[in-house]
Amino acid sequence: MFARLFVLALLTATLSLPASAQQHILVPRSDGQTTPLLLYPARHPASACAPLAVISHGAGGSEYGYRYLAQAMANLGYTTVVMGHRESDFSALTADMRKDGFKPGVRDLVADPAAESGRLLDVSAALKWADTRCHSPFRILLGHSMGAETTLLEAGARNILGIASPPAGIDRFDAYVALSPQGPGVVFPDHAWSAIRKPVLILTGTRDQSVQSGPESRQVPFSGLPGAPGRCQWQGVITGATHMNFAGAGLGHARVESLVTSTIAAFLPGAARYSCTLPQPVAGMALQSK
């Protein structure tokens, strides 16, 4: 039943049409391929060159997903782009699932070095496109599930897929947000996150199942971050939140989405100053820093 709902949610996101205020573009990638981007212009930007938010979808998703997150970032004054990752989109996921079954198919795609390398090239393409408009004063990379994998690899997490730097580990953003990151075992070795020095916000849920184990594995990356005064490394665990509640693709949850966007809004001003103070506790979420 979960597998059917999971696929239905991804299909809904893939087939969603962009609103007229958004702009869909294709940008060149360094390997000759193209990366689709869905642009959400910043609302009421503080300057002519707005800060930049780049969003990486999960396995099987598309640039048309995560609308709640993209709109929230645009409302915060960020020029926001949601990338489409063609090597790990809906067609790629369903091909792996037809071959191996639901969980093995997801695991195969998440651990596919070529698919992840393509995602990191998409990040480069999005940044290059953004820099042709203006060099944003503050840049943030956000990702969910496989997108959180991409986010933490860009930030400098080590991997067991054989992906070298570049395209991994270039660390070109000022802050990172990882929704439902993976623990060690499929993509990351033990202690993979110890070299990440930038501000990081990790969000997960008490029912956020992973491909290799239970929800507790998604909290391992936070425990592996080095931490330090002023480094702004936070983790929020939302009570009752499932994996797909963070995706906003038909299986989203208004309470979870509200906690996600409000926590990001609380995190970013301090992350820009490297001086983060946790907000007042909020019912339904345990938030901690290191």
N, C-alpha and C positions, 0 to 999 in steps of 0.2 A: 504493500500500500504506500509506504513512504517513497519507494522508488518511483511509483507512478506520479505522486504529487510533486516530487523533486523535478522530474522531467517536464511536467505540465507547467510548473512555475518558470522554468528556464525557457520553455517555448513561448510562454506569454511575454517574457522580457524580450526575446529575440524578435517577435513579430510586432511589438509595440511601435507605433509611429511617433516620430518626434513632434513636439509642439512647434507652432510657427515661430516662437521666439528663439528656438534653437537652430543651430546651423550644422549640417552634416557635411564633412569634408574628408577627402582622402589625401594623405601626405606621404611623400616618398620615404622609404626605409633604406638603410645603407646597403642592404643586400639586393636591392632592386625590386623588392616587394613594396606594397603600400599598406599603410595603417589607417583604418577608418577612425575618425574622431567625431564625437558629438559635442559641440561647443555650447556652453551656457554662459552668456555674457555676465560680467559682474554687475550687480545692482548697486547703484550709488557708490562707485569706487572712490576711495579716499584720494587717489591721485590719477594722473593720466595713464600711468602704468600700474595696473592693479596687481596684487599678489596672485599667484597661480596655484590652482589645485588640479592635480592629475589623478584620475580614478581608474583602477585596474579591476575588472570584473572577475568573478570566479569561473571555474571550469564549466564550460557549456553556456556561458552567458554571452552578452553582446554589449555594444556601446549604448543600446537603448535601455539597459537596466539601470538600477541604482538611481532612479530619478529623484527619490526623496533626498538622497545624500548630495547629489549634484545641485539640486535647487537650494538646499540649505547652504552649501558653500558659496553659491552665487549670491544668495541673500546676505552673506557675511562680507561681500565685497570682493570675492575671488573670481577671476576669470577661470572657469572650470571646464575641463575637457574629460569626457569618459572615453577611454580607448576601447576599440574592438580588437580582440586578439584572435586572428583567424586560425592560427594553429591549435587553438584550444577553445573553439567556439562550440555551438550546439551540435553541428555536424560532426566535429571531431570527437566529442564526448559520446554521441550516440553510436558512432562507429566502434569505439572501444567497448561500449556496453553490449552491443550486439555480439561482439567477439568473445567477451570474457564474463559478461554478467554485470550487475549493477555496481557493487562495491569494488570488485577487481577492475572494472572499466574506469571508474573514477580514479582509482589508485594509479592505473597505468598512465592516464593522461597527466595527473598531477606530478608524476615522477618521470615524465618524458623530457629528456634534456633538450631535444629540438624544439618542443613546444615552449618550454620555459625560456630558452635562448631567444625565440621569436618574440616573446613577451618583453624581454629586456630591450630588444631592438625597437619594439613599439614605443617603449618609454623614451628612448633616444630620439625617435622620430617626433614624438609629441613635444619634447623639449626644444628640438631644433625649430619646429614650426612656431612655438611660442616665442622663441628668441628673435624670430624675424619680425614679430610685432613690437616687442620691447623686452628688455631683460628685467623680468619681474623682481621686485625687491625682496620677496619672500616666496619660497616655493615649497609645496607640500605634496607628498605622494600618499595616496590612500588606496587600500585594496582589501577585498574580502576573499577569504578562502584561498584559492590558488592565487588570487590577486594579493592577498597578504603575504604569500610566499614570494611573489615578485617584489613586493614592497620591501621585505626584510633582506632579500638578496641584493637589491639595489643599495640598501643601507649598509651592507657589509657583512651580513651573516654568511658563515661558511656552509657549503653544501656537499652532498655525497653523490651528486649527479655528474660531476666532472665538468661543470660550467666554470670557466676561468674568468678572471677579471682583466679586461672587459670581456663580455658585456655585463657580468655581475660585479658588485662591489664598487661601483664608480662613485656612489654617495654624492649625488649632485643636488640633493634637496636639503632644505633647512629643517624639515621635520617630517615625521612618518606616522601614519595611522594604519594599524593592522587590525582588521576585523576577522575574528576566527582564525588566528594563525595556527600552523601545524607545529606539533612538538617533534622531538627527534624520532628517526626511524625510517621515513620514506624519502624525505628530501634533505633533512638536516641531521648532522651528527650531534652527539651530546655536546653541550656548551657552545653551540654554533653562534650564539648571539653576543658573546663576550667582547667582541671588538666594536660593537655599535656604540658610537659616542654621541650621536645627535639626539634631540628630543624625540621620544617615541611614545605613542598612546596605543595600548593594546586593549581591545574590547572583545569580550566573549560572554558566554552564558552558561548557566548551570546545566542546561540540557543541550549544549552545543557539541554533538557527537563528532568524532573525527574518523578518518578512514582506517586508522590503525588501532584506536582504543577509545576510551570514554572522554567526557568533557574535560577531565583534569589535565589531559595532555596539552590542551590549548593554553594552559596557564604556565607551561614550562618555559616558553620563550621569555616571559617577564622575569622569571626567577634567574634566567641566564644573562640578563642585561647587566652591564657593569655598575650602573648607577653612580652617583656622585652628587654632592650639593650643587644645585643649579642646573643639573643636566636635564631635568624635566622628562623623566621616564615614568609613565603612569600605567596602571592597569585597572580596568573596570570590569566586574563580573556581574551580569544582569540576571537577577533571579528569574528562572523559568524560561529564559530565552533559548530558542533552538537555533540551529545553524542557519536555516533559511529565513528566520526572522530578520537577519541583518541584510538580506539581499533585496528586500522590497519588491520582489518579482512575483506577486501573486500570493506568496506565503509570508509577506511582511506582517508586522504587528505594530500598531500605532504607538503603543507604550514603549516598545523597544526602539523604534525609529526616533521617538522623541528623546529618549535617554542618550542614544548615540549622538544625535546632532547637538544636543545641549552640552554634552560632555566635550565634544570636539570644540564647540564655541568657547568653553571655559579653558580648554587646554592651550589653544593657539596664541592668545596674547602673551602669556607667560613664556611659551616656547620661543617666541620671537625675541624675547629679552633674556632667555636662559635663566629665568627666575620664576619658577612655577609654584604657586600655592594652591593646594587642593581646595575646591569649593566646599561649601557646607554639605554634609551627607544628604543623600537623596533616597527616599524610600524605594526599595526594589533593586538597588545596585550597591555593591561593595567596591569602593574606589580606594586605591592605595598608590603611593609613590615610592621611589627609591633614588 
